[in-house]
Amino acid sequence: MKKSELEADVVILGGGTGGCTAALAAASMGMRVIMTEETDWLGGQLTSQAVPPDEHRWIESFGCTRTYREFRDRVRSYYKNNYPMTKEALEDERLNPGNGWVSRICHEPRVALQIIEDMLAPYISSGRITVLYGYVPESASTASDAIEWVQVKNIVSEEVLRLTGAYFLDATECGDLLPLVGAEYVTGAEAKSETGEPHAVEAADPLDMQAFTYVFALDYKEGADNIIEKPEQYDFWRQYMPSFSTYPLLSWFVQDINKSDQIRKFTFMPEEGEEMPLWTYRRIIDKDLFAGLYESDITLINWAQNDYFLGPIYEVSQEEREKHLHGAKQLSLSLVYWLQTEAPRPDGGKGYPGLRLRKDVLGTEDGLAKYPYIRESRRIKAMYTITETDVSIEERKELGIKRYEDSVGVGSYHLDLHHTTRTYRSFYIPTYPYELPLGAMLPVRVKNLLPACKNIGTTQIANGCYRLHPTEWNIGEAAGCLAAYAVKNRITPREVRENKQHLQAFQAIIQQYGVEIHWPDDIQL
């Protein structure tokens, strides 16, 4: 087995949304960067996990970084420059390619991949960023509360590389670097006595983690027969009844996210009822915008019906992990088969055999996303931990938005917790727009480790709003800029926060880079 060593100023483990923006920020500040990525697609949530951006209502004008807005603008321009579109679509400054109702910019994962690669291209071409595809962290060495090196292994060739650098950023989807370097971290549910959160559980449970999902893409042609082979676990999933519902998981009946004690019935196709149909929920291609190019819409399926909550995939044995990954794939394929063969139709019939699993949209043989959509990661024990009481409207009432002197970003989303693996809790709590305190990005002990995605210092509940696309993008940028600032000034990230002069200088730099650090006082809530 070949072993070699690579060195950079900043080593980023994980090429998801936060990892890519961390690399972009650090490289733009002159750093040499090595970034690993387990799959062959950069971008994480936006690409390999196939989740259109979940955004807030101010996103077109405020509440994200300049580069995130550039990403959105590039997506719209890409469609207008490369696809035959209607005159109305071409003239629409706020084009939503899929007209999905989950996001103002539902688009194909491959387009997001193209834009991310384009944004990174100058730094990859110049050699300032090196991307290692197919590598995962395997082991690490530490001394004096600092990381010396991280060893990564190629999942196909088993080649091993030793990576050294001044700073190591964990941008893996599950916080996989944290246990390897001995960093203090939290998983699952914290106890109410620890966090003071009204919606926390009474007793902590590290394995009570949010559901994850294997997303897939569908199109539809009336009269066609595209039925897949019956999945091996279909009989199990067809009759599976969650403890929190009076209906099978594979049904049109779903627990209401706003009223957890009520069940809501959904429709499927737009013409089937007045309810917001699931077909258009995460639709990424609205065929009517594309001047005859498409025979059908294309939609991504990331619903309550294929959320997998029967067990976690980290902090468990490899055997347990593989069992749940396989189970989650079987659930999603079973949902495909149920939709094709047994889903009740308004006309009294069953199934939509014309539904086609679009393997090409996600670049996989089985038609499922390259990587599961991970909602919850290991989270660092940080200098400051963000809690429900920092963001909840109910808890803050007339206090409004919580301001942080050390803010390095902004965001907004509900506290959205999907069903968990032990208590099966879920809720959707209204929040004020929030800020990103630098203290939540600083591990309590390890000096040259920074989180760069969903692994910052939040509780499980606060993670419910800090985990979405624009915020993870911001977290990655802040981490990349922070590592670069620390290298250039020969200080630790903790010193940046503790020294007011450095803090103000760093905030000035990230604002110049395009990071908004405070919400306007006159924001209409």
C-alpha positions as CSV (number, residue, x, y, z in Angstrom):
1,M,0.0,0.0,0.0
2,K,1.5,3.3,-1.1
3,K,1.9,6.0,1.5
4,S,2.8,9.6,0.7
5,E,2.6,13.0,2.3
6,L,1.0,16.2,1.0
7,E,1.2,19.6,2.7
8,A,-0.9,22.8,2.6
9,D,-1.7,25.8,4.7
10,V,-5.3,24.6,5.1
11,V,-6.5,21.0,4.9
12,I,-10.2,20.5,4.5
13,L,-11.8,17.1,5.1
14,G,-15.0,17.0,3.1
15,G,-16.0,18.6,-0.2
16,G,-19.6,19.4,0.6
17,T,-21.2,22.9,0.6
18,G,-19.3,24.2,3.5
19,G,-16.0,22.5,2.5
20,C,-16.2,24.1,-1.0
21,T,-16.9,27.6,0.3
22,A,-14.1,27.2,2.9
23,A,-11.7,26.2,0.2
24,L,-12.8,29.1,-2.0
25,A,-12.4,31.6,0.9
26,A,-9.0,30.4,2.0
27,A,-7.6,30.2,-1.5
28,S,-8.9,33.7,-2.3
29,M,-6.9,34.9,0.7
30,G,-3.7,33.3,-0.6
31,M,-3.7,30.0,1.2
32,R,-2.7,26.7,-0.3
33,V,-5.6,24.3,0.2
34,I,-6.1,20.5,0.1
35,M,-9.7,19.3,0.1
36,T,-10.9,15.7,0.2
37,E,-14.3,14.5,-1.1
38,E,-15.7,11.0,-0.6
39,T,-17.8,11.0,-3.8
40,D,-16.9,12.2,-7.3
41,W,-19.2,15.3,-7.0
42,L,-18.3,18.4,-5.0
43,G,-21.1,20.3,-3.3
44,G,-22.8,18.1,-0.7
45,Q,-26.4,19.2,-0.1
46,L,-26.6,21.0,-3.4
47,T,-25.3,18.2,-5.5
48,S,-24.4,14.7,-4.2
49,Q,-27.3,14.8,-1.7
50,A,-29.7,16.3,-4.3
51,V,-31.5,18.9,-2.1
52,P,-32.6,22.2,-3.7
53,P,-31.7,25.2,-1.5
54,D,-33.9,25.7,1.6
55,E,-33.9,29.5,1.9
56,H,-35.6,32.3,3.8
57,R,-37.9,35.1,2.5
58,W,-35.2,37.8,2.4
59,I,-32.7,35.8,0.4
60,E,-33.0,37.8,-2.8
61,S,-31.8,41.0,-1.1
62,F,-30.2,40.1,2.2
63,G,-29.3,37.3,4.6
64,C,-26.5,35.5,2.7
65,T,-23.0,36.0,1.6
66,R,-21.9,37.7,-1.7
67,T,-20.6,34.4,-3.1
68,Y,-23.8,32.6,-2.3
69,R,-25.7,35.3,-4.1
70,E,-23.2,34.9,-7.0
71,F,-23.9,31.1,-7.0
72,R,-27.7,31.8,-7.3
73,D,-27.1,34.4,-10.1
74,R,-24.8,31.9,-12.0
75,V,-27.5,29.2,-11.8
76,R,-30.1,31.5,-13.3
77,S,-27.6,32.7,-16.0
78,Y,-26.6,29.1,-16.8
79,Y,-30.1,28.1,-17.7
80,K,-30.7,31.3,-19.7
81,N,-27.5,31.0,-21.6
82,N,-27.6,27.2,-22.3
83,Y,-31.2,26.1,-22.4
84,P,-34.0,27.0,-24.8
85,M,-36.4,28.9,-22.6
86,T,-39.6,30.8,-23.1
87,K,-39.5,34.6,-23.5
88,E,-41.1,35.0,-20.1
89,A,-38.5,32.8,-18.5
90,L,-35.6,34.6,-20.1
91,E,-37.0,37.9,-18.9
92,D,-37.6,36.7,-15.3
93,E,-34.9,38.2,-13.1
94,R,-35.9,35.8,-10.3
95,L,-36.1,32.7,-12.5
96,N,-37.0,29.5,-10.6
97,P,-36.1,26.7,-13.1
98,G,-38.3,24.1,-11.4
99,N,-40.9,26.4,-9.9
100,G,-40.7,24.1,-6.9
101,W,-42.4,25.6,-3.8
102,V,-39.7,24.6,-1.4
103,S,-37.2,27.1,-2.8
104,R,-37.0,30.2,-4.9
105,I,-34.3,28.5,-7.0
106,C,-35.0,24.8,-7.5
107,H,-32.5,23.5,-10.1
108,E,-30.7,20.4,-11.2
109,P,-27.9,19.0,-9.0
110,R,-25.6,18.8,-12.1
111,V,-26.1,22.5,-12.7
112,A,-25.1,23.3,-9.1
113,L,-22.1,21.0,-9.6
114,Q,-21.1,22.9,-12.7
115,I,-21.3,26.3,-11.0
116,I,-19.3,25.2,-7.9
117,E,-16.6,23.7,-10.2
118,D,-16.6,27.0,-12.2
119,M,-16.2,29.1,-9.0
120,L,-13.3,26.9,-7.8
121,A,-11.7,26.5,-11.3
122,P,-9.2,29.4,-11.1
123,Y,-7.7,28.1,-7.8
124,I,-7.7,24.5,-8.9
125,S,-6.1,25.5,-12.2
126,S,-3.4,27.5,-10.5
127,G,-2.7,24.7,-8.0
128,R,-3.8,26.7,-5.0
129,I,-6.5,24.2,-4.4
130,T,-5.9,20.4,-4.7
131,V,-9.0,18.2,-4.6
132,L,-8.7,14.6,-3.7
133,Y,-11.7,12.6,-4.8
134,G,-12.7,9.3,-3.2
135,Y,-10.8,9.9,0.1
136,V,-12.1,9.7,3.6
137,P,-10.3,10.5,6.9
138,E,-8.9,7.3,8.5
139,S,-6.6,8.4,11.4
140,A,-4.8,11.4,12.8
141,S,-1.9,12.4,15.1
142,T,-2.2,15.1,17.7
143,A,0.2,16.7,20.2
144,S,-0.2,19.7,22.7
145,D,-3.8,20.1,21.8
146,A,-3.1,20.5,18.1
147,I,-3.5,18.2,15.0
148,E,-0.1,17.2,13.5
149,W,-1.5,15.3,10.5
150,V,-4.5,13.5,9.2
151,Q,-4.3,10.3,7.2
152,V,-6.9,9.7,4.4
153,K,-7.7,6.6,2.5
154,N,-9.1,6.2,-1.0
155,I,-12.3,4.1,-0.8
156,V,-11.6,2.3,-4.1
157,S,-7.8,2.0,-4.4
158,E,-7.1,2.0,-0.6
159,E,-4.2,4.4,-1.3
160,V,-3.2,6.2,1.9
161,L,-2.1,9.8,2.0
162,R,-0.8,11.8,5.0
163,L,-2.0,15.4,5.0
164,T,-0.2,18.1,7.0
165,G,-1.1,21.7,7.4
166,A,-1.4,24.7,9.7
167,Y,-5.2,24.3,10.1
168,F,-7.6,21.4,9.6
169,L,-11.3,22.0,8.8
170,D,-13.9,19.3,9.4
171,A,-16.4,19.6,6.5
172,T,-17.4,16.0,6.5
173,E,-21.2,15.4,6.6
174,C,-21.1,13.6,9.9
175,G,-18.2,15.3,11.6
176,D,-16.0,12.3,11.0
177,L,-12.7,14.1,11.8
178,L,-13.8,15.0,15.4
179,P,-13.3,11.5,17.0
180,L,-10.1,10.9,15.0
181,V,-8.4,13.9,16.6
182,G,-9.9,13.5,20.0
183,A,-12.0,16.7,19.9
184,E,-14.8,17.1,22.4
185,Y,-18.1,16.8,20.7
186,V,-21.8,16.0,21.2
187,T,-24.2,13.8,19.2
188,G,-28.0,13.3,19.3
189,A,-30.2,14.8,21.9
190,E,-29.1,16.9,24.9
191,A,-31.0,16.9,28.2
192,K,-33.1,19.8,29.2
193,S,-31.0,20.2,32.4
194,E,-27.9,20.8,30.2
195,T,-29.3,23.3,27.7
196,G,-32.3,24.9,29.4
197,E,-34.3,24.4,26.2
198,P,-38.1,24.0,26.6
199,H,-38.2,21.4,23.8
200,A,-35.2,19.3,24.9
201,V,-35.7,15.8,26.2
202,E,-35.5,15.0,29.9
203,A,-32.6,12.6,29.5
204,A,-29.8,13.0,27.0
205,D,-29.5,10.3,24.3
206,P,-26.5,10.5,22.0
207,L,-28.0,8.1,19.5
208,D,-31.4,10.0,19.2
209,M,-30.5,11.6,15.9
210,Q,-32.5,13.1,13.1
211,A,-33.6,11.1,10.1
212,F,-31.5,11.0,7.0
213,T,-32.8,10.5,3.4
214,Y,-31.8,9.0,0.1
215,V,-33.2,11.5,-2.5
216,F,-34.2,10.4,-6.0
217,A,-35.4,12.0,-9.2
218,L,-38.5,11.2,-11.2
219,D,-40.2,12.3,-14.4
220,Y,-43.6,11.1,-15.7
221,K,-45.1,10.0,-19.0
222,E,-48.8,9.1,-19.0
223,G,-49.3,5.6,-20.4
224,A,-45.7,4.4,-20.1
225,D,-44.6,1.4,-18.0
226,N,-41.4,2.3,-16.1
227,I,-42.1,0.1,-13.1
228,I,-38.8,-0.9,-11.4
229,E,-38.1,-4.4,-10.0
230,K,-39.8,-4.9,-6.7
231,P,-37.3,-3.9,-3.9
232,E,-36.3,-6.7,-1.5
233,Q,-37.7,-4.8,1.5
234,Y,-40.9,-3.6,-0.1
235,D,-43.2,-5.8,1.9
236,F,-41.8,-4.5,5.1
237,W,-42.0,-0.8,4.1
238,R,-45.4,-1.2,2.5
239,Q,-46.9,-2.1,5.8
240,Y,-44.6,-0.1,8.2
241,M,-46.6,2.0,10.6
242,P,-44.6,4.7,12.4
243,S,-45.5,5.0,16.1
244,F,-46.3,8.7,15.7
245,S,-48.9,8.1,13.0
246,T,-52.2,6.3,12.4
247,Y,-51.3,5.7,8.7
248,P,-48.6,3.7,7.0
249,L,-45.4,5.6,6.1
250,L,-46.1,4.9,2.4
251,S,-49.3,6.9,2.2
252,W,-50.5,10.4,1.3
253,F,-51.0,11.1,5.0
254,V,-48.2,12.9,6.9
255,Q,-47.8,14.4,10.3
256,D,-48.4,18.2,10.1
257,I,-45.1,20.0,10.6
258,N,-46.9,22.9,12.3
259,K,-49.3,20.8,14.4
260,S,-47.6,17.6,15.5
261,D,-50.9,16.2,16.9
262,Q,-52.6,16.4,13.5
263,I,-52.3,14.4,10.3
264,R,-52.3,16.2,6.9
265,K,-53.3,14.6,3.6
266,F,-51.2,15.5,0.5
267,T,-52.0,15.3,-3.2
268,F,-49.5,14.1,-5.8
269,M,-50.0,15.8,-9.1
270,P,-51.0,19.5,-9.5
271,E,-54.3,18.7,-11.2
272,E,-55.4,16.4,-8.4
273,G,-56.5,18.9,-5.8
274,E,-56.2,22.3,-4.2
275,E,-53.5,21.3,-1.7
276,M,-49.8,22.1,-2.6
277,P,-49.0,18.9,-4.5
278,L,-45.9,16.9,-3.7
279,W,-44.9,16.6,-7.3
280,T,-44.1,20.4,-7.4
281,Y,-42.6,20.5,-3.9
282,R,-39.0,19.9,-5.0
283,R,-39.5,20.1,-8.8
284,I,-36.3,21.1,-10.5
285,I,-37.5,21.3,-14.1
286,D,-40.8,22.9,-15.0
287,K,-41.2,21.8,-18.6
288,D,-43.4,24.8,-19.4
289,L,-40.4,27.1,-19.0
290,F,-38.2,25.3,-21.5
291,A,-39.7,26.0,-25.0
292,G,-40.6,22.4,-25.8
293,L,-37.3,20.8,-24.6
294,Y,-38.8,18.5,-22.0
295,E,-41.7,16.0,-22.3
296,S,-42.1,16.0,-18.6
297,D,-41.2,17.9,-15.5
298,I,-38.4,16.5,-13.3
299,T,-38.8,16.4,-9.6
300,L,-36.7,15.4,-6.6
301,I,-38.3,13.2,-4.0
302,N,-37.2,14.2,-0.5
303,W,-40.4,13.7,1.5
304,A,-41.5,12.6,4.9
305,Q,-42.3,9.2,3.3
306,N,-38.6,8.5,2.6
307,D,-37.1,9.9,5.8
308,Y,-35.2,7.0,7.4
309,F,-35.3,7.1,11.3
310,L,-34.8,3.4,12.2
311,G,-31.3,4.1,13.3
312,P,-28.2,6.3,13.0
313,I,-25.2,5.8,10.7
314,Y,-22.4,7.2,12.9
315,E,-21.4,6.5,16.5
316,V,-22.4,2.9,15.7
317,S,-20.5,-0.2,14.4
318,Q,-19.7,-0.5,10.7
319,E,-22.2,-3.4,10.5
320,E,-25.0,-1.2,12.0
321,R,-24.1,1.7,9.7
322,E,-24.3,-0.5,6.6
323,K,-27.6,-1.9,7.8
324,H,-29.2,1.5,8.1
325,L,-27.7,2.8,4.8
326,H,-29.1,-0.2,3.0
327,G,-32.4,0.2,4.8
328,A,-32.7,3.8,3.8
329,K,-32.0,3.0,0.1
330,Q,-34.6,0.2,0.3
331,L,-37.1,2.7,1.8
332,S,-36.6,5.2,-1.1
333,L,-36.8,2.4,-3.8
334,S,-39.9,1.1,-2.0
335,L,-41.4,4.6,-2.3
336,V,-40.7,4.6,-6.0
337,Y,-42.3,1.2,-6.4
338,W,-45.3,2.2,-4.3
339,L,-45.8,5.3,-6.3
340,Q,-45.7,3.3,-9.5
341,T,-47.9,0.4,-8.4
342,E,-50.1,1.1,-5.4
343,A,-50.4,4.8,-4.6
344,P,-54.1,5.7,-4.5
345,R,-55.2,8.0,-7.3
346,P,-58.2,10.4,-7.1
347,D,-59.9,8.5,-9.9
348,G,-60.0,5.4,-7.7
349,G,-57.1,3.6,-9.5
350,K,-53.8,2.7,-8.0
351,G,-50.3,3.6,-9.1
352,Y,-48.5,5.8,-11.7
353,P,-46.6,3.3,-13.8
354,G,-45.4,6.2,-16.1
355,L,-43.2,7.5,-13.3
356,R,-39.5,7.0,-14.4
357,L,-36.5,6.9,-12.0
358,R,-34.1,9.3,-13.6
359,K,-30.7,7.8,-12.8
360,D,-28.9,10.2,-15.1
361,V,-30.0,13.2,-13.1
362,L,-28.1,12.0,-10.1
363,G,-25.3,10.2,-11.9
364,T,-25.8,6.8,-10.2
365,E,-26.7,3.2,-11.2
366,D,-29.4,2.8,-8.7
367,G,-31.1,6.1,-9.3
368,L,-30.6,7.3,-5.7
369,A,-28.4,10.3,-4.8
370,K,-24.7,9.6,-4.5
371,Y,-24.8,10.4,-0.7
372,P,-27.6,10.4,1.8
373,Y,-29.0,13.8,2.9
374,I,-27.6,14.3,6.4
375,R,-29.5,16.7,8.6
376,E,-27.5,16.3,11.8
377,S,-23.7,15.9,12.4
378,R,-21.4,15.4,15.3
379,R,-21.2,18.9,16.9
380,I,-18.1,20.4,18.5
381,K,-18.2,21.4,22.2
382,A,-17.6,25.0,21.5
383,M,-16.6,28.2,23.3
384,Y,-20.3,29.2,22.8
385,T,-23.2,26.9,22.2
386,I,-26.2,28.2,20.3
387,T,-29.5,27.0,21.8
388,E,-33.2,27.1,21.0
389,T,-33.6,30.1,23.4
390,D,-31.2,32.1,21.2
391,V,-33.5,31.9,18.2
392,S,-37.0,30.9,19.1
393,I,-39.6,33.7,18.7
394,E,-41.6,32.2,21.6
395,E,-38.6,32.3,23.9
396,R,-37.2,35.7,22.8
397,K,-40.6,37.4,22.3
398,E,-40.1,41.2,22.3
399,L,-36.3,40.8,22.5
400,G,-36.1,40.2,18.7
401,I,-33.0,39.1,16.9
402,K,-30.1,38.1,19.2
403,R,-27.0,40.1,18.3
404,Y,-23.5,38.8,18.8
405,E,-20.4,41.1,19.1
406,D,-18.4,38.3,17.5
407,S,-20.8,37.6,14.7
408,V,-19.3,36.2,11.4
409,G,-22.5,35.6,9.5
410,V,-26.3,35.6,9.3
411,G,-29.1,33.3,8.4
412,S,-32.7,32.4,8.9
413,Y,-34.9,29.3,9.0
414,H,-37.4,27.6,11.3
415,L,-36.2,25.2,13.9
416,D,-36.9,22.2,11.7
417,L,-36.3,18.9,13.4
418,H,-37.2,15.7,11.5
419,H,-38.2,12.6,13.3
420,T,-35.4,11.2,15.5
421,T,-34.2,7.7,15.8
422,R,-35.2,7.0,19.4
423,T,-37.9,9.3,20.6
424,Y,-39.3,10.0,17.1
425,R,-39.6,13.7,18.0
426,S,-40.2,16.3,15.3
427,F,-41.1,20.0,15.3
428,Y,-41.1,23.2,13.3
429,I,-40.6,26.1,15.6
430,P,-40.8,29.7,14.3
431,T,-37.6,31.7,14.8
432,Y,-36.2,35.2,14.4
433,P,-33.4,35.6,11.8
434,Y,-30.1,34.7,13.5
435,E,-26.4,35.5,13.5
436,L,-23.4,33.2,13.6
437,P,-21.2,33.8,16.6
438,L,-17.5,33.1,16.2
439,G,-17.6,31.4,19.6
440,A,-19.7,28.6,18.1
441,M,-16.9,27.8,15.6
442,L,-14.2,27.5,18.2
443,P,-13.5,24.0,19.8
444,V,-13.0,24.2,23.6
445,R,-9.5,22.7,23.3
446,V,-8.0,21.7,19.9
447,K,-6.2,24.8,18.6
448,N,-6.0,24.2,14.9
449,L,-9.3,22.5,14.2
450,L,-12.3,24.4,12.8
451,P,-15.8,23.2,11.9
452,A,-17.0,24.1,8.4
453,C,-20.5,22.8,8.1
454,K,-23.3,21.4,10.3
455,N,-20.8,20.5,13.1
456,I,-20.5,23.9,14.8
457,G,-21.5,24.5,18.4
458,T,-25.2,24.1,18.4
459,T,-27.6,22.0,20.3
460,Q,-29.6,19.4,18.4
461,I,-32.6,21.7,18.4
462,A,-30.6,24.8,17.2
463,N,-29.1,22.7,14.5
464,G,-32.6,22.6,13.0
465,C,-32.1,26.1,11.6
466,Y,-28.3,26.4,11.3
467,R,-28.1,23.3,9.0
468,L,-29.6,24.7,5.8
469,H,-27.8,25.6,2.6
470,P,-27.2,29.4,2.9
471,T,-26.0,29.0,6.5
472,E,-23.7,26.1,5.8
473,W,-22.3,28.1,2.9
474,N,-21.6,31.0,5.3
475,I,-20.1,28.7,8.0
476,G,-17.7,27.4,5.4
477,E,-16.6,30.8,4.2
478,A,-16.1,32.0,7.8
479,A,-14.0,29.0,8.6
480,G,-11.8,29.4,5.5
481,C,-11.3,33.1,6.1
482,L,-10.6,32.5,9.8
483,A,-7.9,29.8,9.1
484,A,-6.3,32.2,6.5
485,Y,-6.4,35.1,9.0
486,A,-4.8,33.0,11.7
487,V,-2.0,31.8,9.4
488,K,-1.3,35.3,8.2
489,N,-1.2,36.9,11.6
490,R,0.4,33.9,13.4
491,I,-2.3,33.7,16.0
492,T,-4.9,31.1,17.0
493,P,-8.6,31.5,16.1
494,R,-9.4,31.8,19.8
495,E,-7.1,34.8,20.0
496,V,-9.1,36.4,17.1
497,R,-12.2,36.3,19.3
498,E,-10.5,37.3,22.6
499,N,-8.6,40.2,21.1
500,K,-11.0,43.0,20.2
501,Q,-8.6,44.6,17.7
502,H,-8.1,41.3,15.9
503,L,-11.9,40.5,16.0
504,Q,-12.7,43.9,14.4
505,A,-10.0,43.5,11.8
506,F,-11.2,40.0,11.0
507,Q,-14.8,41.1,10.8
508,A,-13.8,43.9,8.4
509,I,-12.0,41.4,6.2
510,I,-15.0,39.0,5.9
511,Q,-17.4,41.9,5.3
512,Q,-15.1,43.1,2.5
513,Y,-15.2,39.5,1.2
514,G,-19.0,39.8,1.2
515,V,-20.1,38.2,4.4
516,E,-23.0,40.0,6.2
517,I,-22.5,39.9,9.9
518,H,-25.6,41.6,11.3
519,W,-29.2,41.8,10.3
520,P,-30.4,45.4,9.6
521,D,-32.2,47.1,12.5
522,D,-35.1,47.9,10.2
523,I,-35.6,44.4,8.9
524,Q,-39.4,43.7,8.5
525,L,-40.0,40.6,10.6
